[in-house]
């Protein structure tokens, strides 16, 4: 509220005294909980410390002068743009367009006898008619746009002027009372809870969370806990008919580093920025002005790199065909490669990504992205979880030795990295709005001996979690990218039947009917999904 308005309404003191009260309120708020009851500021009483006039009067006077000067400068600029430049442009352009342009378009003003369309449409390109076009069209547009943006950049967007203006505005809006302390027994305030939910939801929209999952966040995630493999390399491996090894046995050229992924992201093509257009429209609706109108026009014609805000990352949701190895014969990899190559009219998913500007894609597969045990040391009796969990004394000497060798195939540090991947990043790879998820819901024609046919994609716990997570925050329509963010390979067009978002309570019911190779994963999966759904659905 302006000091002059408040002075007229309250009817007490001068403007200088009112500014002094504003400065005193600023001092009182900085005291926080240390302020005693005698220093509290009410709407009808104001207690100041001794010598406060000498201390705060210059500050209040300076803030008032800066605020007045800033508002006056902004009003002058808005007046110059809205009253002088815009009408001048209209007075110059409209007569020319209404009188001269139709004659040129019809060929009536051409330098020869050529009349008609389309030859006459090119008559304006000749020198006698190029000059008026430049004088009455191009130059007025340049006069309007360039000085307007220059003035806005120097004054309306100047950080120093904006900082002074915001400081003055906050000083004039300080409350009369000291903020009350929060009730420690009531938990977070509603505003703090809302801010926390917003931050959690941003985890599944912003790109920083993915880079932190790859590079480490300095707290729960360390660099190298998760690595992504190259889609180009993976497709070439499938074409050769080879089997995908575990992470520890992969060559270094199979991986894409975070630096490589960042460069791939920066190579995305330009397109219409719908989000930026919506922001400019919202700004123009809230604060109509020539500057906001020009920003709205610029956003309509502007083109932004990576307009769909996608990440060059693909997560694959699939079934493990065996307890120790997901695809020992490589048939699932060949099925995945064949399906991805046949998408989008034969271009394939990789071709569609290249059209968008992504030269390659990083692929998340838990088998190759996280540290795994050596499947060669697996023994058939280990499938019995109850037997495998027994002590060495309850097992035969050979069984105990086999189990020790199998567990030792992954070091303690690698196991800790794998556990961090499950607990802190597994939700990101499927629920993040900028990551493409491929659902390998179809099983290969040839399955390993003894495979349980009842263990389909929909009856498994981890795949249920991955699919429901992918259905939470993905965009249904992309502006430039020509692929779906959730791809079901069982569908010839690569589409997925999108269902309503699954609530945590519904997820608990679904997991109760699903099967896990490791029964201990059930509680972990439910906790992960509850955290993910609360963050994503809480910010919709």
ZIZILIN-V423893 format. One record per residue. N is the residue number from 0. OMEGA is omega as a letter, one per 40 degrees, with the letter a starting at -180 (* if undefined). Layout:
n omega
N OMEGA
N OMEGA
//
This chain:
n omega
0 a
1 a
2 a
3 i
4 a
5 i
6 a
7 a
8 a
9 i
10 i
11 i
12 i
13 i
14 i
15 i
16 i
17 i
18 i
19 i
20 i
21 i
22 i
23 i
24 i
25 i
26 a
27 a
28 i
29 a
30 i
31 a
32 a
33 a
34 a
35 a
36 a
37 a
38 a
39 a
40 i
41 a
42 a
43 a
44 a
45 i
46 a
47 i
48 a
49 i
50 a
51 a
52 a
53 a
54 a
55 i
56 i
57 i
58 i
59 i
60 i
61 i
62 a
63 i
64 a
65 a
66 i
67 a
68 a
69 i
70 i
71 i
72 i
73 i
74 i
75 a
76 i
77 i
78 i
79 a
80 a
81 a
82 a
83 a
84 a
85 i
86 i
87 i
88 a
89 i
90 a
91 a
92 a
93 i
94 a
95 a
96 a
97 a
98 a
99 a
100 i
101 i
102 i
103 a
104 a
105 i
106 a
107 i
108 a
109 a
110 i
111 a
112 a
113 i
114 i
115 a
116 e
117 a
118 a
119 i
120 a
121 a
122 a
123 a
124 a
125 a
126 a
127 a
128 i
129 a
130 i
131 i
132 i
133 a
134 a
135 i
136 a
137 a
138 i
139 i
140 i
141 i
142 a
143 a
144 a
145 i
146 i
147 i
148 i
149 i
150 a
151 i
152 a
153 a
154 a
155 i
156 i
157 a
158 a
159 i
160 i
161 i
162 i
163 a
164 i
165 i
166 i
167 a
168 i
169 a
170 a
171 a
172 a
173 a
174 i
175 a
176 i
177 i
178 i
179 i
180 i
181 i
182 a
183 a
184 a
185 i
186 a
187 i
188 i
189 i
190 i
191 i
192 i
193 i
194 i
195 i
196 i
197 i
198 i
199 i
200 i
201 i
202 a
203 i
204 a
205 a
206 a
207 a
208 i
209 i
210 i
211 i
212 i
213 a
214 a
215 i
216 i
217 a
218 a
219 a
220 i
221 i
222 i
223 i
224 i
225 i
226 a
227 i
228 a
229 i
230 i
231 a
232 a
233 i
234 i
235 i
236 i
237 i
238 i
239 a
240 a
241 i
242 i
243 i
244 i
245 a
246 a
247 a
248 a
249 i
250 a
251 a
252 i
253 a
254 i
255 i
256 i
257 i
258 i
259 i
260 i
261 i
262 i
263 i
264 a
265 i
266 i
267 a
268 i
269 i
270 a
271 a
272 a
273 i
274 i
275 i
276 i
277 i
278 i
279 i
280 i
281 i
282 i
283 i
284 a
285 a
286 i
287 i
288 i
289 a
290 i
291 i
292 i
293 i
294 i
295 i
296 a
297 i
298 i
299 a
300 a
301 i
302 a
303 i
304 a
305 a
306 i
307 i
308 a
309 i
310 i
311 a
312 i
313 i
314 a
315 i
316 a
317 i
318 i
319 a
320 i
321 a
322 a
323 a
324 a
325 a
326 a
327 a
328 i
329 a
330 i
331 i
332 i
333 i
334 i
335 a
336 a
337 a
338 a
339 i
340 a
341 a
342 i
343 i
344 i
345 i
346 a
347 i
348 a
349 i
350 i
351 i
352 i
353 i
354 i
355 i
356 i
357 a
358 i
359 i
360 i
361 a
362 i
363 i
364 a
365 a
366 a
367 a
368 i
369 a
370 a
371 i
372 a
373 a
374 i
375 a
376 i
377 i
378 a
379 a
380 a
381 i
382 i
383 a
384 i
385 i
386 a
387 a
388 a
389 i
390 a
391 a
392 a
393 i
394 i
395 a
396 i
397 i
398 i
399 i
400 i
401 a
402 i
403 i
404 a
405 i
406 a
407 i
408 i
409 a
410 i
411 i
412 i
413 i
414 i
415 i
416 i
417 i
418 i
419 i
420 a
421 a
422 a
423 a
424 a
425 i
426 a
427 a
428 a
429 a
430 a
431 a
432 a
433 a
434 i
435 a
436 i
437 i
438 i
439 a
440 a
441 i
442 i
443 a
444 i
445 a
446 i
447 i
448 i
449 a
450 a
451 a
452 a
453 a
454 i
455 a
456 a
457 a
458 a
459 a
460 a
461 i
462 i
463 i
464 a
465 a
466 a
467 i
468 a
469 a
470 a
471 a
472 a
473 i
474 i
475 a
476 i
477 a
478 a
479 a
480 a
481 i
482 i
483 i
484 i
485 a
486 i
487 a
488 i
489 i
490 a
491 i
492 i
493 a
494 i
495 i
496 a
497 i
498 i
499 i
500 a
501 i
502 i
503 i
504 i
505 i
506 i
507 i
508 i
509 a
510 i
511 i
512 a
513 a
514 i
515 i
516 i
517 a
518 i
519 a
520 a
521 a
522 i
523 a
524 a
525 i
526 i
527 a
528 i
529 i
530 a
531 a
532 i
533 a
534 a
535 a
536 i
537 a
538 i
539 *
//
